[in-house]
Amino acid sequence: MKISVLAQNLHGSEIIKIAGEINELKKQGQNIANLTIGDFDADIYPIPAELRDGIIDAYNHNQTNYPPADGMLSLRESVSSFLNRTLGLDYAANQILISGGSRPLIYSTYLALVDPGDKVVFPTPSWNNNHYCDLTGAEAVLVETRPENNFMPTAEEIRPHLKGATLLALCSPLNPTGTMFDKKDLEEICDLVIAENKSRSADEKPLYLLYDQIYSQLTFGEYKHYDPVTLRPELKDYTVFIDGGSKCFAATGVRVGWGFGPAFIINNMKAIVGHMGAWSPKAEQVAMAEYLKNDDFVNGYLDTLKGRIQASLNTLHQGFQQLKSEGFAVDSIEPMGAIYLTIKLDYTGKTTPDGKVLENSADVNFYLIKEAGVAFVPFSAFGTGEEVTWFRASVGATTLEDIEQMTPRIRAALAKLK
């Protein structure tokens, strides 16, 4: 049977593969701490009560028909005000697009800006840019990053790849690492984009910047979120932001995302999202529009959520640092934002008690699932090579108590390897 070339060549999700293994073991009665999916367990982290009640009320008032293609005006105006109050970003309602979460926004950005064969530059590890390049027929240009720079790309690493590129895709706080750009590094990258666009003629497509800041409200301690347009206002004509309520309000299933940027790009994205039918449900939009207006509700919820997420991330980080001090070949990077911890498990080439050699990071991960009851995601799922020994740990679906109990199990499992 013949199917499309795209369908034949599109890579499946490594995370889904890991989830299948976990589910099979759970059927057998095993208790697995699942630190794989970038989601929240709603029983551990419920959405804001005021938002939940607003959604119920909107359904009770029959807000169930089609919303406008670009989103409810009331929500776009609320988002506009929210962005201004929280991040100092000035975007009018006609520069904002609402969709069912952030994925349609990322995909529609690619479709609106990138033609088949165009170069798209993005760092590895990063979330799903390789798949969006496959979907659009773009030439993916992967920029390898280093743990010494918290796996955030630098201007020097990006510089050789920008000539002739159409899109530079960046994310901060970064999925999968939970690390962030500092001001200086992002400024230097912004200056590269500005210089590249000045070098192009009027009839050339400019270099656009996709900036995913879906985790911008989830930052910890002294770490501060920076964005390209605040640092370099002249990039406003070239930057499309990806944002929304999915992560900062633990509302991944509520499906309210917002993108914003130049009106002429947003208008084209609006048509694409409309043809996909990827709008956010109307009742959820109505409720989110009201919720975002109340700073007391928003800030109270964020303070509690951030405190709990940071406690889980810090506990896991401290556990890995303890193992490192004991001589185990592990490491971790201090959590800065999002719901992720970057951890190192340098155990490829080791042999399990039953004689199996762990040939790559996926083997190490599946060994820990079976022997320690803990599941991570190798960075190979985010575009790196399988030889990379770093992993993502996501804490949104696990209790602090479960995380506290992980370190002894990991220690015992690693001690068995030879």
Secondary structure, 3 states (H helix, E strand, C coil): CCCCHHHHHCCCCHHHHHHHHHHHHHHCCCCCEECCCCCCCCCCCCCCHHHHHHHHHHHHCCCCCCCCCCCCHHHHHHHHHHHHHHHCCCCCHHHEEEECCCHHHHHHHHHHHCCCCCEEEEEECCCCHHHHHHHHCCEEEEEECCHHHCCCCCHHHHHHHCCCEEEEEEECCCCCCCCCCCHHHHHHHHHHHHHHHHCCCCCCCCCEEEEECCCCCCECCCCCCCCHHHHCHHHHHCEEEEEECCCCCCCCCCCCEEEECCHHHHHHHHHHHHHHCCCCCHHHHHHHHHHCCCHHHHHHHHHHHHHHHHHHHHHHHHHHHHHHHCCCCEEEECCCECCEEEEEECCCCCECCCCCECCCHHHHHHHHHHHHCEECEEHHHHCCCCCCCEEEEECCCCCHHHHHCHHHHHHHHHHCCC
